[in-house]
Amino acid sequence: MPCLLGIDNGLTVTKAVVFDETGTPLAVARRRVPQIMPRPRHVERDMTVLWRATAEAIAEAIAHSHRPASDIAALAATAHGDGLYLLDTDRQPLGHGILSLDSRAGGTVAAWERDGTAAAALSRTGQMPHASALSALLAWIRDHEPERFARIGHVLACKDWLRFCLTGTVGTDLTEASTSFTDVHSQGYAPDILAMFGLEALRSALPRVARPDEVVGNVTEEAAALTGLVAGTPVVAGLHDVTASALGIGGYGEGLIAIVAGTYSINETVSTAPKVDARWFCRNGLRPGEWNNMSISPASAANYDWFLDTLCASERQAAEAEGRSIHAVIGPEIEAALGRPTTLLFHPYLFGSPHGPVASAGFLGLRGWHDRGDMLRAVIEGIAFNHRVHVDALRGGFAPHEARLTGGISRNPVFAQLFADALGLPVTVTETEEAAAWGAALCAGAGVGLFASPRHDPRDLKALGRIYSPDPSQSAALDERYLLHCEVARSLAPLWPSIEALAPEAGI
């Protein structure tokens, strides 16, 4: 029976997952990849360190799968989208890779918003530029590091760098290509778009575009020696991790909203015609004639993780020492808080927001009699409300009738039900531990003919999914709280810049 390998590289961890052809994970291996922050707003990583860590993870996953590497029929990578990974004309890394958490180009984007470039980009590319977009980062390098800019030979995304390390071939895929420089209607590169950003000198540096399930090369002898893969194993182009996650949970399709509650609040739905709006990115789907419409912000479950890491550190250490999970410790506290009325609200903007980079997080309605459970309930509720901001935007342009939810907090039935009640939509949580890696593996399998297409998931998704239906009374109560959540954010908008100015050296 053939196997498939999916590689999933996030913002802190790179992992390799071996699946059998039915979609069952046989082995998972992870390696942490350090972030490098040489100055405020710069979030980078060493490209060579990333490749070595990924190669180690691949070798470990193969070893633990108890299957020979020759059983792996194909592999594909997915990784964090946006950000920037440059090669020079000799195909060597040109500085560090830049992560999508980087915000050095915020001033560039603000200038484009003032001079009309951003509005023009929305019309031509289907999205407003943002601080970690290829366009903004390349323009920043042009203006601040001209010597580096002059040496650019190839402009890649993270997963494209891993593909290059595996195969020696340079290129990208349809989903990744659409992050900055493709015409929203033709779905291909357009020369005038580069010129719009003052980047026409990079025309030859843009990578060739392939379908996500297209075989684009084979594992080289050098890569095989590092990873334990068999030289010659087919490698397909792979895809942006947002799309991979939707695919992996069976949430890629019209009428569905795929929700990823992770570092980013990711909310996406598929259409068969482009529809442009400043509230979402209209990017390429898995094949020509499909568009993936994504409404996102860096304001989701990372807020919950921050609370646990910062305010529950001693309890977490004690629980782990006893072989328990911190989630089991605090779960009853949150459930108790959900059962009583509260004035407490939380805006989950610790790392970003839908309201621009100066919006910051905060509790409102906090009283002396509130406890940790009340605060955690507010954090989870605030996360769900932020997802609703994006889901409501998509409902304004499309007609979704159900949602699919993934991310660590989706494993908690209490949290999943809260999402259903807050969104007023049926929410399905599919038992997929490694959704993005499986999305990549589906593309790999389709590329070598194991599946008719990446959307032909061999698993019984109905059997794997649990549906959470909204409770009408709970939804009504949450509607009232959600409206207040939004009203408070609007009221604070004029004040956030002043708050940020209190410590300018620590802010944006």
C-alpha positions as CSV (number, residue, x, y, z in Angstrom):
1,M,0.0,0.0,0.0
2,P,1.5,3.4,-1.0
3,C,2.1,6.2,1.5
4,L,2.2,9.9,1.2
5,L,4.3,12.5,2.9
6,G,2.9,15.9,3.8
7,I,5.2,18.7,5.1
8,D,3.7,21.5,7.1
9,N,5.8,24.5,8.1
10,G,4.3,27.0,10.5
11,L,5.6,30.1,12.1
12,T,7.5,28.3,14.9
13,V,7.4,24.5,14.0
14,T,8.1,22.5,10.9
15,K,6.6,19.0,10.8
16,A,6.5,16.0,8.5
17,V,3.6,13.5,8.5
18,V,3.5,10.1,6.8
19,F,0.0,9.1,5.8
20,D,-1.2,5.8,4.3
21,E,-3.4,6.1,1.3
22,T,-6.6,6.1,3.4
23,G,-5.5,9.3,5.1
24,T,-4.5,7.7,8.4
25,P,-1.4,9.3,9.9
26,L,1.3,6.7,10.5
27,A,3.9,9.0,12.0
28,V,4.4,12.7,12.9
29,A,7.8,14.4,13.6
30,R,8.3,18.0,14.6
31,R,11.2,20.4,14.9
32,R,11.1,23.9,16.4
33,V,12.6,26.6,14.1
34,P,13.9,29.6,16.0
35,Q,12.6,33.0,15.1
36,I,15.1,35.8,14.7
37,M,14.1,39.4,15.7
38,P,17.1,41.6,15.0
39,R,15.0,44.8,15.6
40,P,11.4,45.8,16.3
41,R,8.9,44.6,13.7
42,H,11.4,42.3,12.0
43,V,10.5,38.6,12.4
44,E,12.8,36.3,10.4
45,R,14.3,32.8,10.3
46,D,17.5,31.3,8.9
47,M,16.6,29.5,5.7
48,T,19.3,26.9,6.0
49,V,18.3,26.1,9.6
50,L,14.7,25.7,8.4
51,W,15.7,23.2,5.7
52,R,17.9,21.2,8.0
53,A,15.1,21.0,10.7
54,T,12.6,19.9,8.0
55,A,15.0,17.3,6.7
56,E,15.4,15.9,10.3
57,A,11.6,15.8,10.7
58,I,11.2,13.9,7.5
59,A,13.8,11.3,8.4
60,E,12.2,10.8,11.9
61,A,8.7,10.5,10.5
62,I,9.8,7.9,8.0
63,A,11.7,5.9,10.7
64,H,8.7,6.0,13.0
65,S,6.2,5.1,10.3
66,H,7.6,1.5,10.2
67,R,7.3,1.6,6.4
68,P,10.2,1.8,4.0
69,A,10.8,5.1,2.3
70,S,10.2,3.4,-1.0
71,D,6.5,3.1,0.0
72,I,6.2,6.9,-0.2
73,A,4.6,7.5,-3.6
74,A,4.8,11.3,-3.5
75,L,5.2,14.3,-1.2
76,A,4.2,17.9,-1.0
77,A,4.8,20.9,1.3
78,T,2.6,23.6,2.6
79,A,3.8,26.4,4.8
80,H,2.8,29.8,6.2
81,G,1.8,32.1,3.4
82,D,3.0,35.6,2.6
83,G,6.3,36.6,4.0
84,L,9.3,36.4,1.7
85,Y,12.2,33.9,1.0
86,L,14.7,35.2,-1.5
87,L,17.4,33.5,-3.6
88,D,20.2,35.3,-5.4
89,T,21.1,34.7,-9.0
90,D,23.3,31.7,-7.9
91,R,20.2,30.2,-6.2
92,Q,21.6,30.8,-2.7
93,P,19.6,32.2,0.2
94,L,19.7,36.0,0.1
95,G,19.5,36.9,3.7
96,H,17.0,35.4,6.2
97,G,13.5,34.3,5.3
98,I,10.9,36.8,6.5
99,L,7.8,35.5,8.3
100,S,4.2,36.6,7.9
101,L,4.4,38.1,11.5
102,D,6.9,40.7,10.2
103,S,5.5,44.3,10.1
104,R,8.5,46.3,9.0
105,A,6.6,47.3,5.8
106,G,3.7,48.9,7.7
107,G,4.8,52.4,6.6
108,T,5.0,51.3,3.0
109,V,1.5,50.1,3.1
110,A,0.3,53.2,4.8
111,A,1.8,55.3,2.1
112,W,0.1,53.2,-0.6
113,E,-3.2,53.7,1.2
114,R,-2.7,57.4,1.1
115,D,-1.6,57.7,-2.5
116,G,-4.2,55.3,-4.0
117,T,-1.9,52.4,-4.8
118,A,-3.7,50.2,-2.3
119,A,-7.1,50.8,-3.9
120,A,-5.7,50.2,-7.4
121,A,-4.1,46.9,-6.1
122,L,-7.5,45.8,-4.7
123,S,-9.1,46.3,-8.1
124,R,-6.3,44.5,-10.0
125,T,-5.2,41.8,-7.6
126,G,-8.3,41.2,-5.5
127,Q,-6.7,42.3,-2.2
128,M,-5.4,45.2,-0.3
129,P,-1.6,45.1,0.3
130,H,-0.6,44.4,3.9
131,A,2.6,44.6,5.9
132,S,3.8,41.0,5.2
133,A,2.7,40.8,1.6
134,L,5.4,40.1,-1.0
135,S,4.7,43.5,-2.7
136,A,5.2,45.5,0.6
137,L,8.3,43.5,1.7
138,L,10.0,43.8,-1.7
139,A,9.3,47.5,-1.8
140,W,10.7,47.9,1.7
141,I,13.9,46.0,0.6
142,R,14.1,48.2,-2.5
143,D,14.0,51.4,-0.4
144,H,16.0,50.3,2.7
145,E,18.4,47.6,1.4
146,P,19.1,48.5,-2.2
147,E,22.2,46.3,-2.5
148,R,20.2,43.2,-1.5
149,F,17.4,44.2,-3.8
150,A,19.8,44.4,-6.7
151,R,20.9,40.8,-6.1
152,I,17.4,39.2,-6.1
153,G,17.3,36.3,-8.4
154,H,14.1,34.4,-7.3
155,V,11.2,35.5,-5.2
156,L,9.7,32.5,-3.3
157,A,7.3,31.7,-0.5
158,C,8.3,29.4,2.4
159,K,7.0,26.1,1.0
160,D,8.7,27.0,-2.4
161,W,12.1,27.1,-0.6
162,L,11.5,23.7,0.8
163,R,10.5,22.4,-2.6
164,F,13.7,23.9,-4.0
165,C,15.7,22.1,-1.3
166,L,14.0,18.8,-2.1
167,T,14.2,19.0,-5.9
168,G,16.5,21.8,-7.0
169,T,13.6,23.3,-9.1
170,V,12.4,26.8,-8.7
171,G,8.7,27.6,-8.8
172,T,5.4,28.2,-6.9
173,D,1.8,27.2,-7.2
174,L,-1.5,28.8,-8.2
175,T,-2.6,29.6,-4.6
176,E,0.8,31.1,-3.5
177,A,1.3,33.1,-6.7
178,S,-1.9,35.1,-6.0
179,T,-0.7,36.7,-2.8
180,S,0.4,40.0,-4.6
181,F,1.1,39.9,-8.4
182,T,-1.6,38.1,-10.3
183,D,-4.6,39.6,-12.1
184,V,-7.7,38.6,-10.1
185,H,-9.6,37.8,-13.3
186,S,-7.0,36.0,-15.4
187,Q,-5.3,34.5,-12.3
188,G,-1.9,34.9,-13.9
189,Y,0.9,37.4,-13.5
190,A,0.4,40.8,-15.1
191,P,3.3,43.2,-15.8
192,D,1.4,46.3,-14.9
193,I,0.9,45.0,-11.4
194,L,4.6,44.9,-10.7
195,A,4.9,48.4,-12.1
196,M,2.1,49.6,-9.8
197,F,4.3,48.8,-6.8
198,G,7.5,50.1,-8.5
199,L,8.9,46.5,-8.8
200,E,9.1,46.0,-12.5
201,A,12.8,45.2,-12.2
202,L,11.7,41.8,-10.6
203,R,9.7,40.6,-13.6
204,S,12.2,37.7,-14.3
205,A,12.5,36.9,-10.6
206,L,8.8,35.7,-10.2
207,P,8.6,31.9,-10.1
208,R,6.8,29.7,-12.7
209,V,3.3,28.8,-11.5
210,A,2.0,25.2,-11.4
211,R,-1.2,23.7,-10.1
212,P,-0.9,22.6,-6.5
213,D,-1.2,18.9,-7.5
214,E,1.3,19.1,-10.4
215,V,4.5,17.1,-10.2
216,V,7.3,19.7,-10.4
217,G,10.4,17.6,-9.7
218,N,11.9,14.6,-7.9
219,V,13.9,14.2,-4.7
220,T,17.5,14.8,-5.5
221,E,20.4,12.5,-4.3
222,E,21.5,15.2,-1.9
223,A,18.0,15.7,-0.4
224,A,17.6,11.9,-0.1
225,A,20.8,11.6,1.9
226,L,19.5,14.2,4.4
227,T,15.9,13.0,4.7
228,G,16.0,9.3,4.2
229,L,13.6,9.7,1.2
230,V,14.3,7.7,-2.0
231,A,16.0,9.7,-4.7
232,G,13.5,10.2,-7.6
233,T,10.4,10.3,-5.4
234,P,7.9,12.7,-7.1
235,V,7.3,16.1,-5.5
236,V,4.2,18.2,-6.3
237,A,4.0,21.9,-6.1
238,G,2.1,22.1,-2.9
239,L,-0.1,25.0,-1.7
240,H,-0.6,27.9,0.7
241,D,-1.3,26.6,4.2
242,V,-4.6,28.4,4.5
243,T,-6.0,26.5,1.5
244,A,-4.3,23.3,2.7
245,S,-6.0,23.5,6.1
246,A,-9.5,24.0,4.4
247,L,-8.8,21.1,2.1
248,G,-7.6,18.9,4.9
249,I,-10.8,19.3,7.0
250,G,-13.1,18.9,4.1
251,G,-14.0,22.6,4.2
252,Y,-12.8,23.6,0.7
253,G,-15.9,24.3,-1.4
254,E,-18.8,26.6,-2.2
255,G,-21.3,27.1,0.6
256,L,-18.7,26.2,3.3
257,I,-16.7,28.5,5.5
258,A,-13.4,26.9,6.7
259,I,-12.3,28.4,10.0
260,V,-8.8,28.0,11.4
261,A,-8.5,29.2,14.9
262,G,-4.7,29.5,15.4
263,T,-2.2,32.3,15.4
264,Y,-4.4,33.9,12.8
265,S,-8.1,34.1,12.6
266,I,-8.6,32.5,9.2
267,N,-12.0,32.3,7.6
268,E,-12.4,31.3,3.9
269,T,-14.9,30.2,1.3
270,V,-14.6,29.2,-2.3
271,S,-16.3,30.8,-5.3
272,T,-16.4,30.1,-9.0
273,A,-16.2,33.8,-9.9
274,P,-14.0,36.5,-8.5
275,K,-15.6,38.9,-6.1
276,V,-13.5,41.8,-4.9
277,D,-14.0,43.5,-1.5
278,A,-11.6,45.2,0.9
279,R,-12.8,42.9,3.7
280,W,-11.3,39.8,2.2
281,F,-8.5,38.6,-0.1
282,C,-9.8,37.1,-3.3
283,R,-7.0,34.7,-4.2
284,N,-6.6,31.7,-6.5
285,G,-8.2,28.4,-5.6
286,L,-6.9,24.9,-6.3
287,R,-7.4,25.2,-10.1
288,P,-8.1,27.9,-12.7
289,G,-11.7,29.1,-12.4
290,E,-11.8,28.8,-8.6
291,W,-11.1,31.5,-6.1
292,N,-10.5,31.2,-2.4
293,N,-11.9,34.2,-0.5
294,M,-10.1,34.7,2.8
295,S,-11.0,37.1,5.6
296,I,-8.2,37.1,8.2
297,S,-6.4,38.8,11.0
298,P,-3.7,37.8,13.5
299,A,-6.2,37.7,16.3
300,S,-7.3,34.2,17.3
301,A,-6.3,31.4,19.6
302,A,-2.8,32.8,20.2
303,N,-4.6,35.1,22.7
304,Y,-5.7,32.0,24.7
305,D,-2.2,30.5,24.5
306,W,-0.7,33.8,25.7
307,F,-3.1,33.9,28.7
308,L,-2.0,30.3,29.7
309,D,1.7,31.0,29.2
310,T,1.7,34.3,31.0
311,L,-0.9,34.0,33.7
312,C,-1.2,30.3,34.3
313,A,2.5,29.3,34.0
314,S,2.9,27.8,37.5
315,E,-0.4,25.8,37.2
316,R,0.8,24.5,33.8
317,Q,4.1,23.4,35.2
318,A,2.4,21.7,38.2
319,A,-0.1,20.0,35.9
320,E,2.5,18.7,33.6
321,A,4.6,17.4,36.5
322,E,1.5,15.4,37.5
323,G,1.0,14.1,34.0
324,R,-2.1,16.3,33.5
325,S,-3.0,19.0,30.9
326,I,-3.5,22.6,31.9
327,H,-6.7,22.5,29.8
328,A,-8.2,19.8,32.1
329,V,-7.4,22.1,35.1
330,I,-9.0,25.2,33.7
331,G,-11.8,23.6,31.8
332,P,-14.2,23.4,34.7
333,E,-13.5,27.0,35.6
334,I,-14.4,28.2,32.0
335,E,-17.6,26.0,32.0
336,A,-18.7,27.5,35.3
337,A,-18.1,31.0,34.0
338,L,-20.2,30.2,30.9
339,G,-23.1,29.3,33.2
340,R,-23.4,32.8,34.8
341,P,-23.9,36.3,33.5
342,T,-20.9,38.5,33.1
343,T,-20.0,42.1,32.2
344,L,-16.6,41.0,31.0
345,L,-15.5,41.5,27.4
346,F,-12.2,40.9,25.7
347,H,-10.8,42.2,22.4
348,P,-8.3,39.6,21.2
349,Y,-5.8,42.1,19.6
350,L,-2.6,41.0,21.4
351,F,-0.8,40.4,18.1
352,G,-3.0,42.2,15.6
353,S,-6.6,43.0,14.6
354,P,-9.0,43.6,11.8
355,H,-8.8,47.3,12.7
356,G,-5.2,48.0,11.7
357,P,-1.9,47.5,13.6
358,V,-2.5,50.1,16.3
359,A,-5.5,48.3,17.8
360,S,-4.6,46.7,21.1
361,A,-6.1,44.0,23.4
362,G,-8.0,44.7,26.5
363,F,-10.6,43.5,29.1
364,L,-13.6,45.7,29.7
365,G,-16.2,45.3,32.4
366,L,-13.7,43.7,34.7
367,R,-14.7,43.7,38.4
368,G,-13.1,42.5,41.6
369,W,-15.3,39.5,41.9
370,H,-14.4,38.1,38.5
371,D,-12.0,35.1,38.6
372,R,-9.7,33.4,36.2
373,G,-12.5,31.4,34.7
374,D,-14.5,34.6,33.9
375,M,-11.4,36.1,32.2
376,L,-10.8,32.9,30.1
377,R,-14.4,32.8,29.1
378,A,-14.1,36.4,27.9
379,V,-10.9,35.5,25.9
380,I,-12.6,32.5,24.2
381,E,-15.7,34.5,23.5
382,G,-13.6,37.4,22.1
383,I,-11.8,35.0,19.8
384,A,-15.1,33.7,18.5
385,F,-16.4,37.2,18.0
386,N,-13.4,38.2,16.0
387,H,-14.0,35.2,13.8
388,R,-17.6,36.4,13.4
389,V,-16.3,39.8,12.2
390,H,-14.7,38.0,9.3
391,V,-17.5,35.4,8.8
392,D,-20.0,38.3,8.6
393,A,-17.9,40.0,6.0
394,L,-17.9,36.8,3.9
395,R,-21.7,36.4,4.4
396,G,-22.0,39.8,2.9
397,G,-20.6,38.5,-0.4
398,F,-21.3,34.8,-0.4
399,A,-23.9,32.4,0.9
400,P,-22.3,29.9,3.3
401,H,-24.6,27.6,5.1
402,E,-22.2,25.8,7.4
403,A,-18.7,26.1,8.9
404,R,-15.8,23.7,9.4
405,L,-13.6,24.4,12.3
406,T,-10.0,23.4,13.0
407,G,-7.2,24.5,15.4
408,G,-6.3,23.5,18.9
409,I,-9.3,25.0,20.6
410,S,-11.7,23.1,18.3
411,R,-10.9,19.9,20.2
412,N,-12.8,21.3,23.2
413,P,-16.5,20.6,22.7
414,V,-17.4,23.6,24.9
415,F,-15.4,26.0,22.7
416,A,-16.7,24.4,19.5
417,Q,-20.3,24.9,20.7
418,L,-19.5,28.5,21.6
419,F,-18.3,29.1,18.0
420,A,-21.6,27.6,16.7
421,D,-23.7,29.8,19.0
422,A,-21.6,33.0,18.3
423,L,-21.7,32.5,14.5
424,G,-25.3,31.2,14.3
425,L,-24.1,28.5,12.0
426,P,-23.7,24.7,12.2
427,V,-20.1,24.0,13.0
428,T,-18.4,20.7,12.1
429,V,-15.2,19.7,13.7
430,T,-13.5,16.9,11.7
431,E,-11.1,14.5,13.5
432,T,-8.1,15.6,11.5
433,E,-5.0,16.0,13.6
434,E,-2.7,17.4,10.9
435,A,-5.1,19.2,8.6
436,A,-2.6,21.2,6.6
437,A,-0.2,18.3,6.1
438,W,-3.1,16.2,5.0
439,G,-4.1,18.9,2.5
440,A,-0.6,18.8,1.1
441,A,-0.7,15.0,1.0
442,L,-4.0,15.1,-0.9
443,C,-2.3,17.2,-3.6
444,A,0.6,14.8,-3.7
445,G,-1.7,11.8,-4.1
446,A,-3.6,13.5,-6.8
447,G,-0.4,14.4,-8.6
448,V,0.6,10.7,-9.0
449,G,-2.9,9.4,-9.7
450,L,-3.9,7.9,-6.3
451,F,-6.8,10.4,-6.1
452,A,-8.9,11.8,-8.9
453,S,-8.2,15.3,-7.6
454,P,-7.1,16.9,-4.3
455,R,-10.8,17.2,-3.4
456,H,-11.4,13.4,-3.6
457,D,-10.6,12.8,0.1
458,P,-10.7,9.0,0.7
459,R,-11.9,9.3,4.2
460,D,-15.5,9.2,5.3
461,L,-15.8,12.8,6.4
462,K,-19.3,12.4,7.8
463,A,-18.1,9.6,10.1
464,L,-15.1,11.7,11.2
465,G,-17.1,14.9,11.9
466,R,-19.1,16.1,14.9
467,I,-21.7,18.8,14.2
468,Y,-22.4,21.5,16.7
469,S,-25.7,23.2,16.0
470,P,-26.4,26.7,17.4
471,D,-28.7,27.0,20.3
472,P,-31.2,29.7,19.5
473,S,-31.3,31.2,23.0
474,Q,-27.6,31.2,23.4
475,S,-27.1,32.7,20.0
476,A,-29.6,35.5,20.9
477,A,-27.6,36.3,24.1
478,L,-24.3,36.2,22.2
479,D,-25.7,38.5,19.5
480,E,-26.3,41.2,22.0
481,R,-22.7,40.8,23.4
482,Y,-21.3,40.7,19.9
483,L,-22.9,44.0,18.9
484,L,-21.4,45.6,22.0
485,H,-18.0,44.0,21.3
486,C,-18.1,45.7,17.8
487,E,-19.4,49.0,19.2
488,V,-16.7,49.2,21.8
489,A,-14.0,48.6,19.1
490,R,-15.4,51.4,17.0
491,S,-15.4,53.7,20.0
492,L,-11.8,52.9,20.8
493,A,-10.5,53.3,17.3
494,P,-9.7,57.1,17.7
495,L,-7.9,56.3,21.0
496,W,-5.7,53.4,20.0
497,P,-3.1,55.6,18.3
498,S,-2.8,57.7,21.5
499,I,-2.4,54.6,23.6
500,E,0.3,53.3,21.2
501,A,2.1,56.7,21.4
502,L,2.6,56.2,25.2
503,A,5.5,53.9,24.4
504,P,6.4,54.4,20.7
505,E,9.6,52.5,21.0
506,A,7.7,49.4,22.0
507,G,4.9,49.7,19.6
508,I,4.3,49.5,15.9
